[in-house]
Amino acid sequence: MNSEINNLLDAVSKSGAHDAADLLEQASGEDAARVLEQLNPMVAQQVMDEMQEAPRTAALHFIPLEKTRQWQANREYPEDSVGWLMEAPVAVFRPTLSVGETIEELRGLTRTAFVTYGYVTDDSNKLLGVLVMRDLMLADRSAKLKEVMYTNVFNLRPDMHLTEAMKACVGQHYPVYPVCDAEGRLLGLVRGQTLFEARAIEISAQVGSMVGVEKEERLSTPLLRSLRFRHPWLQINLLTCFVAAAVVGVFQSTLDRLVLLAVFLPVLSGQSGNTGCQALAVALRGMTLGDLKSGEERRLVMKEGFLGLLNGMLVGVSAGLGMFVYARMNHNPNALVLAGVVWIAMSVSCVVSGLSGALIPLLLRKIGADPATASSIFLTTATDVISMGTFLGLAALLVP
């Protein structure tokens, strides 16, 4: 590739799908095609979805027909599955072909395709074995492929989730994996680099999603587009802040009477919020890595709730002691009661925070939404409302 296409590829690789489509629409059809062919298959298809019909058609004109057909077939599977990463099978032979004939065919294939392994299939395209180039070159040229192929073949299924596929491949260090259907028919190939790259992109986007940053936003995303991505979530966050503020407003008279309570509001809010974020991180990690199996959701919620209780009780002792000392310094006769209020409020808010951190991503997944999408915004609301409401409510009831 020339330097102009290399620069375009670099810019596209650093952009989200929408911005990448804008860049390719400004290029010639041939240049756009060369860039699309170099992208991760999943990313290439996402970018083409965002392109206008005319420039997309112009680019497809320069892409080999077998590759466009493979991309079209890939779309039959979920976007986060192995199926979206498949490349068209190359170097596919019949078991009765001789080694010499196969080598001659490979000489022609390698001029237009990068061949790592050869694949042996029967008349129904069922995968029978894999050919390793070294063994093929050292074998007797008159031998049949069925005599030199490896029959114990590791393969992926097209409907496998990326996480499941990545875990399955951890102990199978191959540069290319064949993809077969339930009947064992060869559907396509997935390169190991492509698989782990696609998963890395998804995981890297998760952190931003937790606070309302779109998966598509990158460092190169234009200012106004970034504003459009982020601003709606900030408006939602502001609304949830008003809810927390309303809780404080309900107990305004208590705050007027016991001004020292205001000092401990951020302490409770911050501590319970951090407890919830810990639970949220563990829940999202379990979903991402596939550790959270169906039916284990209740155990996760109970564990995080119990952890919240234990952490809240232990941290509550320190916070209660701090309140006692501060109240005595201000000559408040109810220092011991206020310390007890802090301890109870901290325990309750940490329990709720732990439960919320586990429940929020589970509920988002249940309704079909991305579990990471702005989950911290909803978590912050829950923890602020509960921690402040419990603290001020107990103070209003117990402190004369």
Secondary structure by P-SEA (a helix, b strand, c coil): ccaaaaaaaaaaaaccaaaaaaaaaaccaaaaaaaaaaccaaaaaaaaaaccaaaaaaaaaaccaaaaaaaaaaacccccccccccccccccccccccaaaaaaaaaaaaacccccbbbbbcccccccccccaaaaaacccccccccccccbbbbbbccccaaaaaaaaccccccbbbbbcccccccbbbbaaaaaaaaaaaaaaaaaaaacccccccccccaaaaaaacaaaaaaaaaaaaaaaaaaaaaaaaaaaccccccaaaaaaaaaaaaaaaaaaaaaaaaaaccccccaaaaaaaaaaaaaaaaaaaaaaaaaaaaaaaaaaacccaaaaaaaaaaaaaaaaaaaaaaaaacaaaaaaaaccccccaaaaaaaaaaaaaaaaaaaaaaacccc
